């Protein structure tokens, strides 16, 4: 127990240090924040130019609130998965991955702590985007309990996907299809900036196979309409099923890839 506490403090120190290093590069911080904010105004002016009548045809009453929630929480998926796979890739390049994954913290702990940075950065991202939305006239009616539950379930399902992404990185080194798909195509398929029902039927079915699609539907209800656990019960149940499936698959896939890489002696190859 004492060694675990020491490791937890060590990892906490590393990420506090990482945050301090990140904010010390003020130009990079400014550009990063701009990359978060500019898409909000892009979609805002697109929605304004289309007009309310056209937007309502696709089943959206208030397009600004729709895409603001989508952009704010899609980042959890893309940032966590990209951070984890990128962290493994960097440790392979530096030749230090063996020290991390063979430490007392274990294989899965390495990935869990790697995901914390992506979670922390996107929490800032979500806060800024939703603040901009507030300035654009969005009126939030937040049910905090259901919002927190759905957010946590989305993050946990993303951890399962990030473990799966890490398994691909461990084996194929470059060209990770999981990372590419969930960092890029979820904006298209997850109902981030337009409802999934506006897509062709085959793509609509595919979108419902993504936890993000269900999570965004629930988060829009809990953040904008004050919907509680009773109203969000179905979505919470679906997200629980995703977690029961994705987390074990992700962990087992990563452990298998790690074991194979050790057997072949390619753990530190890049």
C-alpha positions as CSV (number, residue, x, y, z in Angstrom):
1,X,0.0,0.0,0.0
2,X,2.8,2.4,0.9
3,X,4.6,1.7,-2.5
4,X,1.4,2.4,-4.4
5,X,1.0,5.7,-2.5
6,X,4.5,6.7,-3.4
7,X,3.9,5.9,-7.1
8,X,0.7,7.9,-7.1
9,X,2.5,10.9,-5.6
10,X,5.3,10.4,-8.2
11,X,2.9,10.3,-11.1
12,X,0.9,13.3,-9.7
13,X,4.2,15.2,-9.5
14,X,5.1,14.3,-13.1
15,X,1.7,15.6,-14.4
16,X,1.8,18.8,-12.3
17,X,5.3,19.3,-13.7
18,X,4.0,18.6,-17.2
19,X,1.2,21.2,-16.8
20,X,3.7,23.8,-15.6
21,X,5.9,23.1,-18.5
22,X,3.0,23.3,-20.9
23,X,1.8,26.7,-19.6
24,X,5.4,28.0,-19.7
25,X,5.2,28.0,-23.5
26,X,2.8,30.9,-23.8
27,X,2.7,31.0,-27.6
28,X,1.8,27.3,-27.8
29,X,-0.9,27.7,-25.1
30,X,-2.4,30.7,-27.0
31,X,-2.4,28.8,-30.3
32,X,-3.9,25.7,-28.6
33,X,-6.7,27.8,-27.1
34,X,-7.3,29.4,-30.6
35,X,-7.6,25.9,-32.1
36,X,-10.4,25.2,-29.5
37,X,-12.2,28.5,-30.0
38,X,-12.1,29.1,-33.7
39,X,-14.2,26.0,-34.7
40,X,-17.0,27.3,-32.4
41,X,-17.2,30.6,-34.3
42,X,-16.9,28.7,-37.6
43,X,-19.9,26.5,-36.9
44,X,-21.7,29.5,-35.3
45,X,-21.5,31.5,-38.5
46,X,-22.3,28.4,-40.6
47,X,-25.5,27.9,-38.6
48,X,-26.3,31.6,-38.8
49,X,-25.9,31.7,-42.5
50,X,-28.1,28.6,-43.0
51,X,-31.0,30.1,-41.1
52,X,-33.2,28.6,-38.5
53,X,-35.7,27.1,-40.9
54,X,-33.0,24.9,-42.6
55,X,-31.5,23.9,-39.3
56,X,-34.8,22.9,-37.9
57,X,-35.3,20.5,-40.9
58,X,-32.6,18.3,-39.5
59,X,-34.2,18.2,-36.1
60,X,-32.2,20.8,-34.2
61,X,-34.0,23.6,-32.4
62,X,-30.9,25.6,-31.4
63,X,-27.9,24.8,-33.5
64,X,-25.4,26.8,-31.4
65,X,-26.1,24.8,-28.2
66,X,-26.1,21.6,-30.2
67,X,-22.6,21.9,-31.7
68,X,-21.1,23.6,-28.6
69,X,-21.9,20.6,-26.4
70,X,-20.6,18.3,-29.2
71,X,-17.3,20.1,-29.6
72,X,-16.8,20.4,-25.8
73,X,-17.0,16.7,-25.1
74,X,-15.8,15.1,-28.4
75,X,-12.4,16.3,-27.3
76,X,-12.3,13.8,-24.5
77,X,-12.4,11.0,-27.0
78,X,-9.8,12.4,-29.4
79,X,-7.4,13.9,-26.8
80,X,-7.3,10.8,-24.4
81,X,-6.8,8.3,-27.2
82,X,-4.2,10.5,-29.0
83,X,-2.4,11.2,-25.8
84,X,-2.1,7.5,-24.8
85,X,-0.9,6.3,-28.2
86,X,1.4,9.3,-28.5
87,X,2.9,8.6,-25.1
88,X,3.7,5.0,-25.9
89,X,5.2,6.1,-29.3
90,X,7.4,8.7,-27.6
91,X,8.6,6.2,-25.0
92,X,9.5,3.8,-27.8
93,X,11.5,6.6,-29.5
94,X,13.2,7.5,-26.3
95,X,14.0,3.9,-25.4
96,X,12.4,4.3,-21.9
97,X,9.1,2.3,-22.3
98,X,10.5,-0.8,-20.7
99,X,11.2,1.1,-17.4
100,X,7.6,2.3,-17.3
101,X,5.8,-0.9,-18.2
102,X,8.0,-3.1,-16.1
103,X,7.7,-0.9,-13.0
104,X,5.6,-1.8,-9.9
105,X,2.8,0.4,-11.2
106,X,2.1,-2.3,-13.8
107,X,1.1,-2.2,-17.5
108,X,-2.4,-0.8,-17.2
109,X,-1.3,1.8,-14.6
110,X,1.1,3.3,-17.1
111,X,-1.8,3.8,-19.6
112,X,-4.1,5.1,-17.0
113,X,-1.7,7.8,-15.8
114,X,-0.9,8.6,-19.4
115,X,-4.6,9.3,-20.0
116,X,-4.8,11.8,-17.1
117,X,-3.0,14.5,-19.1
118,X,-5.5,14.2,-22.0
119,X,-8.3,14.3,-19.5
120,X,-6.9,17.4,-17.8
121,X,-6.3,19.4,-21.0
122,X,-9.7,18.6,-22.4
123,X,-11.4,19.6,-19.2
124,X,-9.9,23.1,-19.8
125,X,-11.0,22.8,-23.5
126,X,-14.6,21.9,-22.5
127,X,-14.8,24.8,-20.0
128,X,-13.5,27.3,-22.6
129,X,-15.8,26.2,-25.3
130,X,-18.9,26.2,-23.1
131,X,-17.9,29.6,-21.8
132,X,-17.8,30.9,-25.4
133,X,-21.2,29.3,-26.0
134,X,-22.5,31.2,-23.0
135,X,-21.2,34.4,-24.6
136,X,-23.0,33.4,-27.8
137,X,-26.4,33.3,-26.0
138,X,-26.7,29.6,-24.8
139,X,-28.8,29.2,-21.7
140,X,-27.6,26.2,-19.7
141,X,-30.0,24.4,-17.4
142,X,-27.6,21.9,-15.9
143,X,-28.4,18.8,-13.9
144,X,-25.0,18.2,-12.4
145,X,-25.6,14.6,-11.2
146,X,-26.6,13.2,-14.6
147,X,-24.0,15.3,-16.4
148,X,-21.2,14.0,-14.2
149,X,-22.4,10.4,-14.5
150,X,-22.6,10.5,-18.3
151,X,-19.2,12.3,-18.5
152,X,-17.5,9.7,-16.3
153,X,-19.0,6.9,-18.4
154,X,-17.9,8.5,-21.6
155,X,-14.3,8.9,-20.2
156,X,-14.2,5.3,-19.0
157,X,-15.4,4.0,-22.4
158,X,-12.7,6.2,-24.0
159,X,-10.1,4.6,-21.7
160,X,-11.1,1.2,-23.0
161,X,-10.6,2.5,-26.6
162,X,-7.3,4.1,-25.7
163,X,-6.0,0.7,-24.3
164,X,-7.0,-0.8,-27.7
165,X,-5.3,2.0,-29.5
166,X,-2.2,1.4,-27.4
167,X,-2.2,-2.2,-28.3
168,X,-2.0,-1.3,-32.0
169,X,0.8,1.2,-31.3
170,X,2.8,-1.5,-29.4
171,X,2.6,-3.9,-32.3
172,X,2.6,-1.9,-35.5
173,X,4.5,1.2,-34.2
174,X,3.1,3.6,-36.8
175,X,-0.2,4.1,-38.6
176,X,-2.6,3.4,-35.8
177,X,-6.1,2.9,-37.3
178,X,-7.9,3.2,-33.9
179,X,-6.3,6.5,-33.0
180,X,-7.0,7.9,-36.5
181,X,-10.6,6.9,-36.5
182,X,-11.5,8.1,-33.1
183,X,-9.5,11.4,-33.3
184,X,-10.8,12.3,-36.8
185,X,-14.0,10.5,-37.8
186,X,-15.9,10.8,-34.6
187,X,-16.6,14.4,-35.5
188,X,-18.4,13.1,-38.5
189,X,-20.1,10.0,-37.1
190,X,-20.6,10.9,-33.4
191,X,-23.3,13.6,-33.9
192,X,-20.9,16.3,-32.9
193,X,-21.9,19.1,-35.2
194,X,-25.0,17.7,-36.8
195,X,-27.5,14.9,-35.7
196,X,-26.7,11.4,-36.9
197,X,-30.2,11.1,-38.3
198,X,-29.2,13.5,-41.1
199,X,-26.7,10.9,-42.4
200,X,-27.5,8.0,-44.7
201,X,-29.0,5.1,-42.8
202,X,-25.9,2.8,-42.9
203,X,-23.8,5.6,-41.4
204,X,-26.5,6.2,-38.8
205,X,-26.4,2.6,-37.6
206,X,-22.6,2.9,-37.5
207,X,-22.8,6.0,-35.4
208,X,-24.9,4.3,-32.8
209,X,-22.0,1.8,-32.3
210,X,-20.0,4.7,-30.8
211,X,-20.3,5.6,-27.1
212,X,-19.8,9.3,-28.0
213,X,-23.1,9.4,-30.0
214,X,-25.1,8.2,-26.9
215,X,-23.1,10.3,-24.5
216,X,-23.6,13.5,-26.5
217,X,-27.3,12.9,-26.7
218,X,-27.4,12.5,-22.9
219,X,-25.2,15.5,-22.2
220,X,-27.3,17.8,-24.4
221,X,-30.3,16.8,-22.3
222,X,-28.5,17.2,-18.9
223,X,-26.7,20.4,-19.8
224,X,-29.4,22.2,-21.8
225,X,-32.7,20.8,-20.5
226,X,-31.9,19.8,-16.9
227,X,-32.7,16.2,-17.5
228,X,-32.0,13.9,-14.5
229,X,-31.1,10.3,-14.0
230,X,-34.7,9.1,-14.6
231,X,-34.9,10.8,-18.0
232,X,-31.3,9.8,-18.9
233,X,-31.7,6.2,-17.6
234,X,-31.7,4.5,-21.0
235,X,-28.6,6.3,-22.2
236,X,-26.8,5.6,-18.9
237,X,-27.6,1.9,-19.3
238,X,-26.3,1.9,-22.9
239,X,-23.0,3.6,-21.8
240,X,-22.6,1.0,-19.0
241,X,-22.9,-1.8,-21.5
242,X,-20.2,-0.1,-23.7
243,X,-17.9,0.1,-20.6
244,X,-18.5,-3.6,-19.7
245,X,-17.5,-4.5,-23.2
246,X,-14.7,-2.0,-24.1
247,X,-12.7,-1.8,-20.9
248,X,-12.0,-5.6,-20.6
249,X,-11.3,-5.9,-24.4
250,X,-9.0,-2.9,-24.3
251,X,-7.0,-4.1,-21.3
252,X,-6.7,-7.7,-22.6
253,X,-5.7,-6.5,-26.1
254,X,-3.0,-4.3,-24.6
255,X,-1.6,-7.0,-22.3
256,X,-1.6,-9.4,-25.2
257,X,0.3,-6.9,-27.5
258,X,2.7,-6.2,-24.6
259,X,3.4,-9.8,-24.1
260,X,3.9,-10.5,-27.8
261,X,6.3,-7.5,-28.1
262,X,8.4,-8.8,-25.2
263,X,8.5,-12.3,-26.7
264,X,9.7,-10.9,-30.0
265,X,12.1,-8.4,-28.4
266,X,10.4,-5.5,-30.2
267,X,9.1,-3.6,-27.1
268,X,11.5,-0.7,-27.6
269,X,11.7,-0.8,-31.4
270,X,10.3,2.2,-33.3
